[in-house]
Amino acid sequence: MRRLLLALLALGFLVVPAVLSAPASAAACAAGPLPADLRAASLVVTGKVTAIEALANRQVYSVTVLRVYQGRAPKTITVQGPTAERPCALAPQVGQSWLLVSQGAASTPVVRGDWGSQKLSAEVAATVADTLGSGKAPSAAAAPVPADVDLTRVDDSRPYGYWQLAFPGAVLVAGGLLILLLARALGGPKAASSVNARP
């Protein structure tokens, strides 16, 4: 009887944590009401998954965009999500149509189950349309093309060097000295002759 009691106690220690951890992990990735997730998102699109690449710490999905409801997206986008064994990971298959909801502004948008991303169905599509309207077609370009800017060249000549700046002043100084020397040379004999002419 004592052995049976010990066995039941040991079994309880093994089973109870597993039972408690399952709801905790599910609750950690529970999505909120879809309309609220859609309004809080930076990007909401529907699209068909064309390729899936499993990497060490994430999964990358190539998607052909069908409709854009929030944000901007080209006809083909790449999104990333948690790996299959992590909470909130998606489980798309190539060829399936999905609602992809992303928050933030990463260059490769992140999609998770707790943000509203899920397999597209008629009910999900109706909820998206009721919340965000009919959406729009994807843009033709992957990124907005910057507007052409007319630039006017003002002056591309090289700046003056030290000697170029000093030369005009040196010429003036040299000219002044030359005039002074000439004045002394021309004025010297007259002064001498006038002194000698006195009685």
C-alpha positions as CSV (number, residue, x, y, z in Angstrom):
1,M,0.0,0.0,0.0
2,R,2.8,2.3,0.9
3,R,4.5,1.6,-2.5
4,L,1.3,2.4,-4.4
5,L,1.0,5.7,-2.5
6,L,4.5,6.6,-3.4
7,A,4.0,5.7,-7.0
8,L,0.8,7.8,-7.2
9,L,2.7,10.7,-5.6
10,A,5.6,10.5,-8.1
11,L,3.1,10.3,-11.0
12,G,1.4,13.5,-9.7
13,F,4.7,15.3,-9.7
14,L,5.2,14.4,-13.3
15,V,1.7,15.0,-14.7
16,V,0.7,18.2,-12.9
17,P,3.5,20.4,-14.2
18,A,2.8,19.2,-17.8
19,V,-0.9,20.0,-17.4
20,L,-0.2,23.4,-15.9
21,S,2.5,24.4,-18.5
22,A,0.3,23.6,-21.5
23,P,-2.4,26.2,-20.8
24,A,0.3,28.7,-19.8
25,S,2.1,28.4,-23.2
26,A,-1.2,28.6,-25.0
27,A,-2.2,31.6,-23.0
28,A,1.1,33.2,-23.7
29,C,0.3,33.1,-27.4
30,A,-3.4,33.8,-27.2
31,A,-4.5,36.4,-29.8
32,G,-6.8,39.2,-28.9
33,P,-10.0,40.0,-30.7
34,L,-9.2,40.1,-34.4
35,P,-10.6,43.6,-35.0
36,A,-8.4,45.1,-32.2
37,D,-5.3,43.3,-33.6
38,L,-6.1,44.6,-37.1
39,R,-6.5,48.3,-35.9
40,A,-3.2,48.1,-33.9
41,A,-1.2,46.6,-36.9
42,S,1.2,48.5,-39.1
43,L,0.7,46.0,-42.0
44,V,-2.3,43.9,-42.8
45,V,-2.4,41.9,-46.1
46,T,-3.9,38.8,-47.5
47,G,-1.7,36.7,-49.7
48,K,-0.7,33.3,-51.0
49,V,2.3,31.6,-49.6
50,T,4.7,30.7,-52.4
51,A,7.8,29.5,-50.5
52,I,8.9,28.7,-47.0
53,E,12.5,28.8,-45.7
54,A,13.2,27.4,-42.2
55,L,16.3,29.0,-40.7
56,A,18.0,28.5,-37.3
57,N,15.9,31.0,-35.3
58,R,13.0,32.0,-37.7
59,Q,10.9,31.0,-40.6
60,V,10.8,33.1,-43.7
61,Y,7.7,33.1,-46.0
62,S,7.5,34.4,-49.6
63,V,4.0,35.7,-50.2
64,T,2.2,36.9,-53.3
65,V,0.0,39.7,-52.0
66,L,-3.7,39.6,-52.9
67,R,-5.0,42.7,-51.0
68,V,-3.5,45.4,-48.8
69,Y,-5.7,46.6,-45.9
70,Q,-3.2,48.4,-43.7
71,G,0.2,49.9,-44.6
72,R,1.9,49.5,-48.0
73,A,3.1,46.4,-49.8
74,P,4.3,45.4,-53.2
75,K,3.0,42.4,-55.2
76,T,5.5,40.1,-53.6
77,I,6.7,40.4,-50.0
78,T,8.9,38.4,-47.6
79,V,7.8,38.0,-44.0
80,Q,9.3,36.2,-41.0
81,G,7.9,34.4,-38.0
82,P,8.9,32.2,-35.1
83,T,10.3,28.7,-35.8
84,A,7.7,25.9,-35.8
85,E,8.6,24.8,-32.2
86,R,8.3,28.2,-30.6
87,P,5.1,29.8,-29.3
88,C,3.0,31.9,-31.7
89,A,4.6,30.2,-34.8
90,L,2.4,30.0,-37.9
91,A,2.0,26.8,-39.8
92,P,1.3,27.8,-43.4
93,Q,1.8,25.5,-46.4
94,V,2.8,26.5,-49.9
95,G,-0.2,27.4,-51.9
96,Q,-2.4,28.4,-48.9
97,S,-3.9,31.9,-48.6
98,W,-3.2,33.7,-45.3
99,L,-4.1,36.8,-43.4
100,L,-0.8,38.3,-42.4
101,V,-0.7,40.9,-39.6
102,S,2.5,42.7,-38.5
103,Q,3.3,45.2,-35.9
104,G,6.3,47.5,-35.8
105,A,8.5,48.6,-38.8
106,A,11.0,45.9,-39.4
107,S,12.4,45.7,-42.9
108,T,11.2,42.1,-43.1
109,P,7.8,42.3,-41.4
110,V,7.3,39.9,-38.4
111,V,4.1,37.9,-38.3
112,R,2.9,35.9,-35.3
113,G,-0.2,34.0,-34.2
114,D,-0.9,36.3,-31.3
115,W,-1.0,39.4,-33.6
116,G,-3.8,38.1,-35.6
117,S,-2.1,36.2,-38.5
118,Q,-4.0,33.1,-39.5
119,K,-5.2,31.0,-42.4
120,L,-7.6,33.0,-44.5
121,S,-11.3,31.9,-44.5
122,A,-14.5,33.5,-45.5
123,E,-15.2,34.4,-41.9
124,V,-11.8,36.0,-41.4
125,A,-12.0,37.9,-44.7
126,A,-15.4,39.3,-43.6
127,T,-14.0,40.4,-40.3
128,V,-11.1,42.2,-42.0
129,A,-13.4,43.9,-44.5
130,D,-15.8,45.0,-41.7
131,T,-12.9,46.4,-39.7
132,L,-10.6,48.0,-42.3
133,G,-12.7,48.2,-45.4
134,S,-12.2,46.7,-48.8
135,G,-8.5,47.3,-49.0
136,K,-6.4,48.1,-52.1
137,A,-4.3,46.3,-54.6
138,P,-0.6,45.9,-53.9
139,S,1.7,48.6,-55.3
140,A,3.7,47.9,-58.4
141,A,7.1,48.9,-57.0
142,A,8.8,47.3,-54.0
143,A,9.6,50.8,-52.6
144,P,8.5,54.3,-53.4
145,V,10.7,55.9,-56.0
146,P,12.2,59.2,-54.7
147,A,11.1,62.3,-56.5
148,D,13.5,63.9,-59.0
149,V,15.3,66.9,-57.5
150,D,16.7,69.7,-59.7
151,L,20.1,70.7,-58.5
152,T,21.8,74.0,-59.5
153,R,25.6,74.1,-59.4
154,V,26.7,77.3,-57.6
155,D,30.5,77.1,-57.8
156,D,32.7,74.1,-58.0
157,S,36.0,76.0,-58.4
158,R,38.8,75.2,-55.9
159,P,39.3,77.7,-53.0
160,Y,42.2,80.2,-53.1
161,G,45.5,79.1,-51.6
162,Y,47.7,81.1,-49.3
163,W,49.9,82.6,-52.0
164,Q,46.9,83.5,-54.2
165,L,45.6,85.5,-51.3
166,A,48.9,87.1,-50.3
167,F,50.1,88.0,-53.8
168,P,48.0,91.2,-54.3
169,G,49.2,92.5,-50.9
170,A,52.8,91.7,-51.7
171,V,52.5,93.6,-55.1
172,L,51.2,96.7,-53.3
173,V,53.9,96.6,-50.7
174,A,56.6,96.2,-53.3
175,G,55.1,99.0,-55.4
176,G,55.1,101.3,-52.4
177,L,58.7,100.5,-51.6
178,L,59.7,101.2,-55.2
179,I,57.9,104.6,-55.2
180,L,59.6,105.4,-51.9
181,L,63.0,104.5,-53.2
182,L,62.4,106.5,-56.4
183,A,61.3,109.5,-54.3
184,R,64.4,109.4,-52.2
185,A,66.6,109.0,-55.2
186,L,65.1,111.9,-57.0
187,G,64.8,114.1,-54.0
188,G,68.3,113.5,-52.7
189,P,70.4,115.5,-55.2
190,K,68.1,118.5,-55.1
191,A,68.3,118.6,-51.3
192,A,72.1,118.4,-51.6
193,S,72.4,121.2,-54.2
194,S,70.2,123.5,-52.2
195,V,72.5,123.1,-49.2
196,N,75.6,123.7,-51.2
197,A,74.0,126.8,-52.8
198,R,73.7,128.6,-49.4
199,P,76.5,131.2,-48.7
